[in-house]
Amino acid sequence: MDWSLFAQAALGIVVFVALALPFSTNIRGIDWKIVGTAIFLQVAICLLLLKVPAISAGFTYLTAAVNGLSTATRAGTTFLFGYLGGGAAPFEVTGSGSMVTFAFQVLPLVIVMSALSAVLWYWGVLPVVIRTIAKLFEKTLKTKGPAGLVATANIFVGQIEAPLLVRPYIANMSRHEILLLMTAGMATIAGSVMVIYASMLGPFFTGALGHLLTKSVMAVPASVMFAHIMIPEHAADHDMQKPPRVYAGTMDAVTRGTSDGLNIYLGILAVLLVLIAFVTIVNSAVGLLPMVGGEVLTLERIAGWMFAPLAWLMGMPWSDALTVGSLVGIKTVLNEFIAYIKLSEIPVSELGERSRLIATYALCGFANISSVGIQIGGIGAMCPERKLDLAQLALPALVAATLGSLMAGSIVSMII
């Protein structure tokens, strides 16, 4: 074990907590027992999910299931799009890599996963899993009612889909609960895109899906902790006995889940198209400035300089911190999708497996500027009277979710 890297990561946990203190509404009101318990839970979850052989073996089966879903989705895309969707090409192929089309072969899995998640919710599978996990956090971190339910549901569903489950309760939530709702949404990723990232990272290390799922589970206590630091309150005890009914039947779940997945699919395509174009435009403008270190300035290099110290605090060499810092910056300013694409394009010779794994945890979350708009618009549409609170809490939620992801990187760095 490299104890210097271990010490860096341990220091990172302390620094990330300290960075949240300036956003606190009442530093003296912080219950440090909750902070300590949340950190302990994150470490315990990481150890349990990554180091217990039986659970690690379970992740192997999950990966096989994802591969099966990918194969099934490929059958659908081949039928619809022919060779563009993964079918046999009607001509000789000399560069097989260029035949992989992101829009027609990779992203359609989002639609299938969205429909499957909806069916599992209607059949009662997801509600049972969510409530079981939520009970653990309720006992240890005092998360109660709809805010705790949403924080846990975000492990599996998106930052707008999860609040829909408790829509009737949003109007009466405290500011602390609103902050927790927003933070958990940004600190996790939806199951529908989790499998996409697992497919992208699969060639670099086994069990990529297991790592992404582990990080999303860790994000729940991290969200509770940072929300408590910033607004030191306990969640109110709302009366919620049963999970809300969302779908009328299995076919309703399939059709609505498919429709939601299509909206996500088209949204991802549009955002990627626009943001990649904007990055290219900005890089062209920045490239006109004088070179630094013999190289042309780019948005990625500037982000690397800004976020490199935070990446170093996750327990990696400074040479890797510049690269990972750039990815964290891209994820925060643009989104995690572009950051994961860039991570998957970095050769093994330029970024070691350990630092790549830490980066996987740090990038796993919806904490970016566009998510602020998505949450204010989406949750605000569900409960217009809370739009002002949503706008005021957007920046603290973004900071809290980002710090939560960075802390996850530090913890996995210490464990591996």
N, C-alpha and C positions, 0 to 999 in steps of 0.2 A: 504493500500500500504506500502511495506517495502521500506522506503526512502533510506536506506543504499544501497540496491541493485540497486535502481534507480540511485543513485549517482555513483556507480561503473560503470554502463552501460554508463552513460553520460561521465565519465572520459575515458571510453574505446574508445568512438568516437574520442575524442581529441588525445588520444595516437595512435590510428590506423592511423590518418592523419599524425601525427608527424613521425611515423615509415616510411612513404613513402618519407619524405623530403630528406634523404641521397641519394636517387636514382634520385633526380631531376637534370636535366641538367641546370636549371636556376631558382633557388628559387625566385629571385627577379621578374622573369617574370610571376609568378603564379597569376592568376586572382582569388582572394579570393571570389569574387562574385559568380563565377562558383562553387567553393567549397561549399559555403553556400547554393546556390540554389540546388545543387545535394543532400546535406544532407536533406534539406527541402523536396525535392521531394520524397526521400526514406521514410521519416516519413509520408508524405501525402499519398503515395501509400499504405503503411502498414495500416494506419488508414482507408483509403477508402475501401480496399479489405477485411479487417478483422472486421471492426466495423460498416459498413453500412449494416443494416439488409437485404436489397434487394440483395446486392452483396453476402453477406454470404449465403443467401438462394440459390443463383445461384450456389455456390460451392457445395451445397447439390445435385443439379441436375447433376453437373459435376461428383461428386463421384458416383452417380447412373449410369451415362453413362459409367464410367470406369468399374464398376461392371458388366455392360452389356457386355462390350468388353471382360472382363475376362471370362464371361460365354460363349460367342461366341468362344473365343480362346480355351477354355476347350473342346468344341465340336470337334474342329479340332484336338487337341492333343489326345483326346480319340480315335478318328478314326485312327490316325496314330500309337499311342503307347499303346493303350489299357489301362490297369490299371496303367501303369507307367505314362500315360498322364492324369490321373484323373478319369478313368472309374472304373466300379465295379471290385473288385478283385475276382479272381476265387478261393479264399481260405479265411478262417476266419482271420479277422484282429483283433489283440489284442492291437496294438499301432498305432492308426490312424495318429499320428503326423509323424511317420517314413515313411508313405506312400506318403508324399509330396516330389516330386522330383523337385529340383530347375531347372534342365536343361530341363525337359519335361513338367512341369506344370506352372512354373512361368515365365521363360525367353522367351518362344515363343510369349508372348504378345508384345515384342519388334518388331517382324517381322510384326505383324498385325498393330501396331501403325505406323511403317515406311511406309507401303503401304497406310494407311489411310491419313497420312500427305501428301504424294505425290499427292494423288487424290485431297485433299483439296487445294493444291497449284495450280494444273492444273485448277480446277474449279474457281479459283480466290478468294476463301474464305480467305486463309492465307495471300496473298498479300495485301488485303484490310485491314485486322486486323493489319498487320505489319506496313503498311504505316500510318495508323491512329495513332498508338502509336509513330511511328518515328516522326510524325509532332509535337507531344507534346514535345518531347525531343529536336527537332530542334529549336522550339520557345524559350525554356527555357535555354537550354545548348549549343546552337549554333552548334549542330551536323548536318552536311550537307553531302549530297552525299552518296557514297557507304559505307564509314565507319560507318555512322549513321544507314544505312539500315541493315548492317550486325549485328551491336550491338543489334538492335531490333529483327532481325530474330533469333538470338540465343536463344530467349525466347522459341522458338518452335522447332528449328532444331539444329543439332549438330555443334561442333566447326570446322568441315571440310566441312559439307554440306552448312553452311551459307556463307563462302567465295566463294563457287562455284557460288553463285548468282551474284557476282560482279567480277568474274574472269578477265574480260578484263580490269578492272580498277586498279588491284593490282600493276602492274608495275609502275604506275604513282603516287601511294600513297606516302605521306610524312611519315617520321619515326613515327611521332605522330599518324597518321592514322593506320599504321601497328601495333603499340603498342595497340591502341584501339581495333583493330580487334582481336588481340591475347588475350587481357585481357577479352573482352566480351565473347570470346569462352570458357575461363577457369572459368569465374565467374558464368556461367549459366549451366543448364543441358538440354539435348534434351528432347522433349516431349515423345519420344519413351521409354526412361528409367524413366521419371518422374512418369509414371503410375505404373511402377514396384515398385519404392520406396514408392509410396502412398499405394500400396497393402501391403507392408511389415510393414508400420507404422500404417496402419488403426486400428489394434486392440488396440493401445495405446491412440489415441485421434481421434475424429471425424474431418472431413474436412482436412485430411492429404494432399490431392491433392491441396486444396486451399492454404495451407501454402507453398507448394513447388512452385506453380505458382506465389504466391505473392513474394517469394524470387527471382525468376527468373526475374520478372518485376523490382524489386528493384535493381537488379544487373546491369541494363542498366545505370542509373545515377551514380551508384557507379563506374562502369568501366570508364565512361566519366571523372569523377572526378579524379580518381587515374592516368589515362593516362595523364590528363592535368597537374597534379602535377609533374609527372615524366618528361614529355616533354611538357612544357607550350606553346602550339600552338593551333590554331584553325583549324578545318578541312577545306580543300580546297573545293571550290564550284564547284564540277564536274557536268557535264551536264548529269543528269539521270532523264528522264521524265517518263519512264515506267519500271515496273519490268521486268527483263529478262525472256525470254521464256525458260523453262527448259524441258518440256515434249511435245511430239508430239500429244498425245491424252490420253483419260482416261485409255485405256488398257496399253499404254506405261507407264503411271504413276503407274498403279498397278504393272506391271511386274518389272519396275526399282525400285520402292519403296520396293517391296518384296525382290529383289536381294540385295539392300542396307541393308535392315533389316536383311537378312540372314548373311551378312558379319559382321554386328554389333553383332548379336547373337553369331556367332562363335568366334569373337574377344573377347567378354566378357567371354565366356566359357574358352578360352585358357588363357587369362590373369588371371582369377580367379584361375584356376588350378595351374599355375606357381607361382603366387604371394603367394598363401596360402602355397604351398610347400616350397617356399623360407622363408617365415615367420617361418614355423615350423623348418626349418634347422637352421636359425639364433637363434631362441629361444633355440634350443638344445645346441648350442654353448655358448650362453650367460648364459644359466642355469648352466654351469660348473663353473662360477665365484662364489665367496662367496655370501651368501645370504645377503640381506639388509632388516632390519626390520623384520627378521624372515621369510621372503618369498623369493622364488627364483626369480632372475631377469628375466624379459621378455622384448621384444621389446615394448609391450604395456605399461609397467610400466615406461620405460625410456621416451617414448613419452609423457606420462602423466606428468612427472616432467618438461619436456621442455616446453610444451604448456599450462600447468595449469595456469600460470599467465595471458595468453591471454584469456583463458576461464573464469577466474575470472573477467576480465575486461568486459565481456559480461553481468555481473550482476547476478551471481549465487553464492551460498555458496561455500567456499573453498573445502568442502568435495565432492561436485559434480564437482568442477572444475578439480580435478585430473582425474575423469572418462571421462569427456567431453574433457579435454586436450589430453588424450590418443587417443580418437576418431579422433580429429583434426589432431594429428600427424600421425595416420594411414592413414587418407585421403590424407595428403600431400605427404607422402613417398610412399604409395601404390596407393589406389584410393578410391573414395567415395563409391563405391559398397561394398567393404569389410567393410568400416566404418559403413555403414547403416546396413549391416548384423549383425555386432557386437552390434550396437545400439538396433536392434530389439530383440537381445538375452538377453539384460540386464533386469532383473526382475524389476517390478514397485517398489518393496521394496528397491532397491538399487539406483534408480535414479528417482527423482520426475517428475511429469508431466511438470512442468514449465521448469526445466532444460533440459528435453528431447525435448521440443519444441524449445528451444534456440539452442540446438545441431542440430536439424533438419535443421534450417536455416544456421548454420555455416558449415554444411557438404554439403549443396546443391550447387554443382559446380564441374567442371572438373579440378580444380586447383591442379594438382599433377605432379610429376616428369615425369611420362609416357606421360602426355599430351604435355609436352615440345617437346618430340620426335615426337609425332603424328602431332603437328602443323608444326614443321620444315620440316618434311617429306611430309605431305599432302599439305600444302600451298606452300612449296618450289617446289613441283611437278607442281603446277599450274603456278608458276612464278619463274623459276630457278634463274633469275637475282636478286631476293630479298632474296636469301637464307642467305647471310651474315647478312643482317639486321634482319632477323628472328632469327638467332642464337644469335646475340648481344642483342636483345630485349626479349629473352626468360625468363631470370631470372627476369627482372623488371615486365614482364607480370605475371609471377607466383606469385610474391610478391603482385602485385596490386590486382589480383583476390582473393588471400587468404585474404588480408586485407578487401576487399569488402564484402566477406562472413562473416568475423568476425564482421564488422560494422553492417551488417544486423541482426546478433544475438543480438548486443547491442540495436538496435532500437526496435526489437520485444520484447526484455526484458523490455524496458521502457514502451511500449504500453500495454502489457498484465498485 
